Structures are given as structure tokens and as C-alpha cells.
Amino acid sequence: MSRRKTERLLNLVICLLATRRPLSAEQIRHAVPGYDRDGDEAFQRMFERDKNELREIGIPIDVVRDPWEDEPGYRIERQSYELPEIVLEPDEAAVLGVAAQVWQRASLAEAASGALLKLRAGGVATDETVGGSVGGGALELRVDTRDPAFPALWEAVRDRRVVRFDYRGAGSENVHTRTVEPWGVVSRRGRWYLAGFDRGRDAPRAFRLSRITGPVTAVGRSGAVEVPQGVDLRAMVGFPDEPTQARTALVRVRQGTCEGLRQLSGAVRAGAGGWDEAELSFTDPDRLAGWMASLGADVEVVEPPDAREAVIRRLKGALA
């Protein structure tokens, strides 16, 4: 199924769920992105196909005939659409939670919001909970990742298309261009990774999305990537190519602040100009950078260079 059709079907479901009264085909045509650019006959054929496809996958579309109206109206009853109460085991709930996160950064979220906005602008009363926040609506449209590379990589995996990007190695400021056959995007311990085949190294590799610098470029045609049978993406990401030995960072701490940091430091000594110097043990520069950046102007990472640069990148990103 093409991305355009997927967006159109999703928008149609949201439209019919959100309305408080049945909508005519003409109202749907103007409210749902993907219909408004087609002629009358093309719209009627597309609308009929979409209704049939949604019904085939179990989404109940009701046809309501009002004696005062010339055309029938369409809607989806929330009671028929929503699932009954489901009891999940802890591991099952965890898997569904990870899957639901995929929608938080998906480009479909913007299209869905646009559909609701069109409905309201056209004077159609909508249910505010549809397409809302986590646990508050019938549809979940968020993904919990701040990595700019995520949308492009997700699309590349979906389209089975080779990608090229610049990648900064762990514990280094050197950036190299990688050409990768993407097999999947996997979350591990709050971080996102791309698992695939690195053509430059001629071997499977895992890449942390936060280390991708600049844009991700699709290379070649769709469908060119074949994911090997039996490949274990979780195992690939479970042992990423990153250092595991602890290192020590030298951090300047403003006197009288950051008591929690001081307690976790291996050593703290008095410095000059209203600052103290603390030694912190770390293994991941990006995780250390997130902590240091959250402390604002009360800390300054002095060394090592990759940890200092990671903080600078994090602060520049927040400023942007």
C-alpha cells in the first residue's frame, strides 16, 4: 500500500470517528486530504474502494439515511470501533508500548491533525479526544524520539531502500559516510538504532541514530533491500559497536550548586573563580551530555573532548 493511500485511509477513519453527525460524501471529499484534488467520478470510485477496504479489515462504517437529506451520511460509531477491555501480560504490554511509540514522530500525525482542522473549519463538530494524547483518544499518533534521522530511516526500512548518511563513531569526533541496506529501526534502553548491512564494511552493523549527522539520503530504487531470513535485529542492537569501559570526565561545577552531581562524583576539589572541579565516571558521551545540559549554566565539561563536544551539540540543538 502506498504512503498516499495509507494517509488517505487513516484520515478517513479519523474523519468518521471525530464527527458527531453523519457526513455526506461531498463533506468527506472536502474534509479528507487525498480526495479534494480528484474529479467527481474519480472521487466516487476511490471513496467506494476505500470504504470496502476499511470494512474488510474490520472497521465498521455505518450508512445513515436521513429522510430530510438527499444523500446518505457516513460515520463510525465509537462503541463499534473501540475494542473491549483487554488484559495483557506485562511482556505483551511492553511490546505493544514500543509499537505504539512509532506513531509519535510519524509524518501521518501531521496529516491526521490537518483532517480534524478541516472538519472544524467547515463547521463540523468533532470529538476532541480523537487523535489526542497518550491514553486519551482512539488513535495514537506519536513516537518518542528526538533523533532527526528517524523519519527518513523509518521510510527507508518500509520501502526497502538503501540509505547514505554521515556517522560519528563512538568515542571519536571523526565522521565517516556510511552506505547501509536498512533492515529495521529498533529501540533499546531509550535509544534508537538502525540495524542493517554496511556496504563499506561488508558486514551487518548497528548505528545509533543520535550519532548520525546531517541528512539521510535514499539511494537507488525502492524494494532493492532484502532482509535476510532469520536475522535477529534485537541481537544486533543488543551489542552495539560502542565502548563499554568507564572513562572519567572533568567537570567544572559552580560553587554551592549541583549537590546531586557532587555526591555521584569520584572526587571534588576546590577550583578558582567560584568554581569547583568534579570527576565523573561515564561510558556514553551522549548520555553524559544530556545530564550536563539539563544543569544549565552551573556546569561546564572540560574534558574529554568528545564529551565536551556532545554537550555543545546538545545545547546548540536545544537553541535551534
C-alpha positions in Angstrom: 0.0 0.0 0.0 1.4 3.4 -1.0 2.1 6.1 1.6 -0.5 8.4 0.0 -3.2 5.8 0.2 -2.3 4.9 3.8 -2.6 8.6 4.8 -6.0 8.9 3.0 -7.4 5.8 4.7 -6.2 7.0 8.1 -7.6 10.4 7.5 -11.0 8.9 6.5 -11.1 6.9 9.7 -10.3 9.9 11.8 -12.9 12.0 10.0 -15.7 9.4 10.5 -14.7 8.9 14.1 -14.4 12.5 15.0 -17.7 13.7 13.6 -20.8 13.9 15.9 -23.2 13.6 13.0 -23.2 11.6 9.7 -21.3 13.2 6.9 -22.3 13.2 3.3 -19.8 12.0 0.6 -19.4 15.6 -0.5 -18.5 16.7 3.0 -16.0 13.9 3.3 -14.5 14.8 0.0 -13.7 18.3 1.1 -12.6 17.3 4.7 -10.3 14.4 4.0 -6.9 15.1 2.4 -6.4 13.0 -0.7 -9.9 13.3 -2.0 -10.2 17.1 -2.7 -8.0 17.0 -5.8 -10.0 14.4 -7.8 -12.9 14.8 -10.2 -16.4 13.7 -9.3 -16.2 10.2 -10.9 -12.7 9.6 -9.7 -13.7 10.5 -6.1 -16.7 8.3 -6.2 -14.7 5.3 -7.3 -11.9 5.9 -4.8 -14.4 6.5 -1.9 -16.2 3.2 -2.7 -12.9 1.3 -2.8 -11.7 2.9 0.5 -15.0 2.1 2.3 -14.8 -1.5 1.1 -11.1 -1.9 2.2 -11.8 -0.5 5.7 -14.8 -2.8 6.1 -12.7 -5.8 5.0 -10.2 -5.1 7.8 -13.0 -4.8 10.4 -13.6 -1.1 10.6 -17.4 -0.6 10.7 -18.7 2.3 8.5 -22.3 3.0 9.1 -24.6 4.3 6.4 -27.3 6.6 7.8 -30.2 7.6 5.6 -32.0 10.7 6.7 -35.4 11.3 5.1 -34.7 15.1 5.2 -31.5 14.7 3.2 -30.9 13.7 -0.4 -27.7 11.9 0.2 -26.8 9.2 2.8 -24.4 10.0 5.6 -21.4 8.1 6.9 -19.9 7.7 10.3 -18.0 5.2 12.5 -19.7 4.6 15.9 -17.1 4.7 18.6 -18.8 1.9 20.5 -18.4 -0.4 17.5 -14.9 0.7 16.6 -13.3 0.5 20.1 -12.0 -2.8 21.4 -13.5 -4.2 24.6 -11.3 -4.3 27.7 -8.2 -6.3 27.1 -6.0 -7.9 29.8 -2.3 -8.2 28.8 0.6 -9.9 30.4 3.5 -7.5 31.4 5.7 -8.6 28.5 2.8 -8.3 26.0 2.0 -4.8 27.2 5.7 -3.8 26.9 5.8 -5.0 23.2 2.6 -3.0 22.4 4.0 0.0 24.2 7.1 0.0 22.0 5.0 -0.5 18.8 2.7 2.4 19.8 5.7 4.8 20.1 6.3 4.5 16.4 3.5 6.9 15.6 4.7 9.8 17.8 7.1 11.1 15.2 5.4 9.7 12.1 4.5 12.1 9.4 1.0 10.7 9.4 0.4 12.6 12.7 0.5 16.0 10.8 -1.9 14.8 8.1 -4.3 13.5 10.8 -4.3 16.8 12.6 -4.9 18.5 9.3 -8.0 16.4 8.7 -9.5 17.4 12.0 -8.7 21.1 11.4 -10.5 20.9 8.1 -13.6 19.4 9.7 -13.7 22.1 12.3 -13.1 24.9 9.8 -16.1 23.5 7.8 -18.4 23.8 10.7 -18.4 20.1 11.6 -18.4 19.4 15.4 -15.6 17.0 16.3 -14.8 14.9 19.2 -11.7 16.5 20.8 -10.4 13.2 22.2 -9.8 11.5 18.8 -6.2 11.7 17.8 -5.3 13.2 21.2 -2.6 12.4 23.7 -1.5 9.1 25.0 -4.3 7.1 26.6 -6.8 9.9 25.8 -8.0 9.0 22.3 -9.0 6.2 20.0 -5.8 6.7 17.9 -2.2 7.0 18.9 -0.1 9.3 16.7 3.2 9.8 18.5 6.7 8.5 18.6 9.1 9.2 21.4 12.3 10.1 19.7 14.2 13.4 19.1 16.5 11.9 16.5 16.1 13.9 13.3 17.1 10.8 11.2 14.2 8.7 12.4 11.5 9.6 9.8 13.8 9.1 6.8 15.2 5.8 8.2 11.7 4.5 9.0 10.6 5.3 5.5 13.7 3.6 4.1 13.0 0.4 6.1 9.4 0.5 4.9 10.4 1.0 1.3 13.4 -1.4 1.5 15.6 1.3 0.1 19.4 1.8 0.6 20.4 4.9 2.6 23.5 7.0 2.9 24.5 9.2 5.9 27.4 10.7 7.8 28.1 8.9 11.0 30.2 9.8 14.0 31.9 6.9 15.6 31.7 6.1 19.4 34.3 7.9 21.5 35.5 9.8 18.4 34.9 13.1 16.6 35.7 11.5 13.2 32.7 11.4 10.8 32.5 8.9 8.0 30.0 8.4 5.3 28.1 5.1 5.5 26.0 3.4 2.9 23.6 0.9 4.5 20.9 -1.5 3.5 18.4 -0.9 6.3 16.8 -3.9 7.9 15.0 -2.3 10.8 14.8 0.5 13.3 15.0 -0.7 16.9 14.6 0.9 20.3 16.9 -0.2 23.1 17.1 1.4 26.6 15.5 4.6 25.4 17.8 4.9 22.3 17.0 4.2 18.7 19.3 2.2 16.4 19.3 1.3 12.7 20.2 -2.3 12.1 21.3 -3.3 8.6 24.1 -4.2 6.2 27.0 -1.7 6.0 28.2 -1.9 2.4 31.5 -0.1 3.2 32.4 -2.7 5.9 30.7 -5.5 4.0 29.1 -6.7 7.3 25.9 -6.3 9.4 26.1 -3.3 11.7 24.0 -1.3 14.2 24.1 2.5 14.1 22.8 4.7 16.9 20.6 7.4 15.4 21.9 10.1 17.7 25.3 9.7 16.1 24.0 10.4 12.6 25.0 13.9 11.5 23.2 15.7 8.7 20.5 14.4 6.4 19.8 10.8 5.5 19.7 10.3 1.7 17.9 7.5 0.0 19.9 5.7 -2.7 18.6 3.7 -5.6 15.1 2.3 -6.1 12.5 1.0 -3.6 12.5 -2.7 -3.0 16.2 -3.2 -3.5 16.9 -4.3 0.0 16.3 -7.9 1.0 16.2 -8.6 4.8 17.9 -12.0 5.4 15.6 -14.6 6.8 16.1 -15.3 10.5 18.0 -12.1 11.2 17.7 -11.1 14.8 17.6 -7.3 14.9 17.4 -7.2 18.7 20.5 -9.2 19.0 22.3 -6.9 16.6 21.3 -3.8 18.7 21.9 -5.6 22.0 25.6 -5.4 21.4 26.2 -2.1 19.6 29.6 -1.1 18.5 30.4 1.3 21.4 32.9 1.3 24.3 31.9 -0.3 27.5 34.8 0.7 29.7 34.2 3.6 32.0 36.0 6.8 31.5 36.4 9.9 33.6 35.1 13.4 32.7 36.4 16.5 34.3 33.6 18.9 35.0 33.6 22.4 36.4 30.8 23.0 38.9 29.6 26.3 40.2 30.2 26.5 43.9 27.0 26.0 46.0 25.2 24.1 43.3 24.6 20.6 41.9 24.6 18.7 45.1 23.4 15.5 43.4 26.3 15.7 40.9 28.8 16.2 43.7 27.5 13.1 45.5 28.0 11.0 42.4 31.4 12.3 41.7 34.5 10.3 42.3 36.3 13.4 43.6 35.5 17.1 44.1 38.2 19.7 44.6 38.1 23.5 45.0 38.7 25.5 41.9 39.1 29.2 41.1 36.7 31.9 40.3 33.7 30.5 42.1 34.0 27.0 40.5 34.9 23.6 41.8 36.2 20.7 39.8 34.5 17.3 39.8 35.4 13.9 38.3 32.6 11.9 36.9 32.7 8.3 35.6 30.8 7.7 32.3 30.7 5.3 29.4 28.4 7.2 27.0 29.2 10.8 26.0 25.7 11.5 24.7 24.1 10.3 28.0 26.5 12.4 30.0 25.8 15.3 27.7 22.0 15.0 28.4 22.6 15.2 32.1 25.1 18.1 31.9 22.9 20.1 29.6 20.0 19.8 32.0 22.1 21.5 34.7 22.4 24.6 32.5 25.0 27.3 33.4 26.0 25.6 36.6 28.3 23.1 35.0 30.9 23.0 32.2 32.5 19.9 30.8 36.3 20.4 30.4 37.4 17.0 29.1 37.5 14.6 27.4 36.9 16.4 24.0 34.1 14.1 22.7 32.1 14.5 25.9 32.5 18.3 25.8 31.5 18.4 22.1 28.5 16.2 22.9 27.3 18.8 25.4 27.9 21.6 22.9 25.8 19.8 20.3 23.0 19.1 22.7 22.9 22.8 23.7 23.0 24.0 20.1 20.2 21.6 19.3 18.1 23.0 22.1 18.8 26.5 21.0 17.8 25.7 17.4 
